[in-house]
Amino acid sequence: MHFPVTWLQGASLGEAIACELRLQIINETLKPGEVLSENRIAADFGTSRSPVREALKSLSGEGLIRLERMGAIVVGLNIKDVEELYDVRYLIESFAQQRLAVTIQDSLIQQLEQSIDKMKLAVKHNDYVEFAQQDFSFHEALVTEAHHTRILHLWNSIRYIVMTVILITTEKGFTLGEERMNWVAEKHRMVIGALRSGDPDTIHKVVQEYFADSGETLIRSLP
């Protein structure tokens, strides 16, 4: 598995290298304890060491590697890290949805429904990359349309990890068959229904249920 090139539009070379390394770390192609060499990575990507340093700095900031004098040491994601990632996602999306419910726009609802339709089409064509992209886009739309600067900053700090985790879990999910992945796509309609209700208690309950199930799926899917 490689990080999809289509997801890298507008990304710097350093960001692109970070995305590929992040994927290798989270799916444990690069295992905890391994030492990453700037020279080796630069050679693998056919670049100078400058964008490699940019990539390693990003991964260090996310806690996926530890920078030491001897090089970068892979830390990876353990179960506690995964649970905490989903705690942060829950807090961000719960807040965003509560905020959106007050002034929900028909255009956003239409955009979310289109993402679900595209997920189901991706299932039909056995395209896990497109499914993952639409899944991610669905959730990012909720956050961005809440128009809250600090929440968006917080989301951006975990954005690439979330994107990578969704890609990995979606690939695993596709091995379970079309029925399972169509169910995953349809599960997103619960969120739309809660938003339409405008009821804070309903939104809170739906977000809790959504992330409880997604968190369990994530833990089963990651190495």
N, C-alpha and C positions, 0 to 999 in steps of 0.2 A: 504494500500500500504506500502511495505517495500523496503528499498534500496536493489537492487539485490546483492546477495552474490557473484555472478560471476564477479561483478564489483570491488570487494574488494581484488583481488589477489595481494599479496605483501604489502597490507596496514597493518599498525600497529593496535593494538586494539583501541588505542585512535582515529586514523583516521576512523576506522569502526564505532565507537560510534558517532563521529562527523557527518558522512554521514547519519546515521539514524536520528539523532536529526535535522540536516539541512533539511532533507526531511519533517519531522514533522512540522518544523517552516515555511517552504515555503508554504506547503499545508494547513497551519493553523490548524493542529491537535493540535499543541502548539500555542496558540494565543498570540498576543502582550500584554505585561503586566504580563504574567504568570511568576512565580518565579520557577527556576530550582534548585533543591537541589542535591548537589554532592552525598549525601548519598543515596537518592532515585534512582538516575540514576545508581549508582554503584550497588545497589540491583537489579534493573531491568535487568542489563546486566551481573549480576553475577561476578563482578570484584571488584578490589580495587578502591580507589579514585584517584590513580595516573593517569591512562589512561583517567578518566573522566575529570580531570583538563586539560590534553592535548587537549581533545576534545573541552572543553569550551574555551580554549585559542584560538583555531583555529576559532571557531564561532564568538568570540569577534573580532578577527582581520578582519573578513569579514563583521562586522557590523550587524550581525543577532541577537546578544545578547549584553547586557551591564553588565559588571561585577561590582557588588557592595558588600559591606560588608555583606549584608543580603542574598546574593546569586546572581545567574545570572538571569537577567530580559530579557525576550524575547522582541526583537525589531521587528523582521520580515522584510518583504519586502513590501514597499508601491509602488504605481504607479510610483512615481519619481525614486525610487531605480531601478525598472524594466527598465524604460527608460534609465537611466544612464548605467545600465549593458549592454544594447544593443548598446548604444553609444560606449562603450569600445570595445565590440565585433566587431562593424563595423570598428573602427579605426585599430584594430589588423588585422582583416581578409582582409581589403582593402589594407593595407600595404603589407601583406604577398602575396596576389594575384598579386599585381603590381610587386613585387620582383620575384615571380615565373614565370611570363609571359616571362621574359627575357631568362630564361634557363629551360623551362618546359620540364620535362622528360616523355617519353612514359610510364615508369613504374608507375609514379604517376597517370597519366590519367587512366591507367588500374586499379589501386587500387581504385580510386574514382568511376569509373564505376561499379566495383564489389560491392562497398558499396551500390550504388543505387539498383543494382539487389537484394542484400540481404534485403534491405528495402522492396522491392516489394514482395519478398518471405515471409517476416515477416507479411505483410498485408494478404497474402493468408492464412497463418496459425494463424491469429489473435494473433500475438505475439508482443505486444506493447513494451516489454522490449528489444527484439532483434532489433526492428525498431529504438528505441531510441539510443541503443548502436551504431548501424551503422550510424545513423544521426550524433551523436557526433564524431565518428571516422572520418567521412568525413571531418568535419571542423577542427578537430585537425591535421589531415594529412596536410592540407593546411598550418597551422601555423608551424608545426615542420619541414616540408620540405623547408620552407623559409630560414632555417639555420641562424636565427638572434637571438643571445643570449638574448638580452634585451627584444625583443618582446616575446620570449618564457617565460621569467621570468614573464612578465606582464600577459600572458595567464595563466600560472600556478597559479597566484594569484586569478583568477576567475574560474579556471577549474572545481572545484567541484560544485560551484553554477550553472554554465552553464549546467553541466551534470544533476544536479537535476531538473533544470527548464525544460530541454528537456524531461526528464522522465515524469514529471507531465503533460506537454502539450501534449505529445504523447498519454498518457492514455486517456486524454479528447478527443483528435483528433480521436481515434479509435471508439468512440461512434458515430461519424458522418458518419461512413461507409467506405467501401473499396475504393469507387471512390475518396473521399476526400484524403485519405492517399496515394493512388497511385499518385494523383496529387502532393502531398507534396514531394514524392520521386522523381518524374520526374522534379520538379522545380530545383533540384540540377544540372540537366544537363545544365541549363543556365550558371552556374558557369564554368562548363567544357568548354562550347562553348566560353565563354569570355576568358578563359585562352589560349585556342587554337588560338584565334585571335591575341594574343600578342599585342593588341591595348589598351593603357592605358585608353582612353576615354570609350571604350566599357566595360572594366573591372569595371571602376568607376560607370558607369550607371547600370550595372547588380548587383553589390554589393549593391548599393543604393536601387534598386527595391526589391532585396531579403530581405534585412533587414527591409524595410518599411512594407512589408507584414508579415514577421515573428514577428515583434514587435507588430503589431495589433493582431495577433493570440495569442501571449503570454499574452497580457493584458486581452483578453477575457477568456483565459483558467485558469488563476490564481484566487484564491479566492479574 
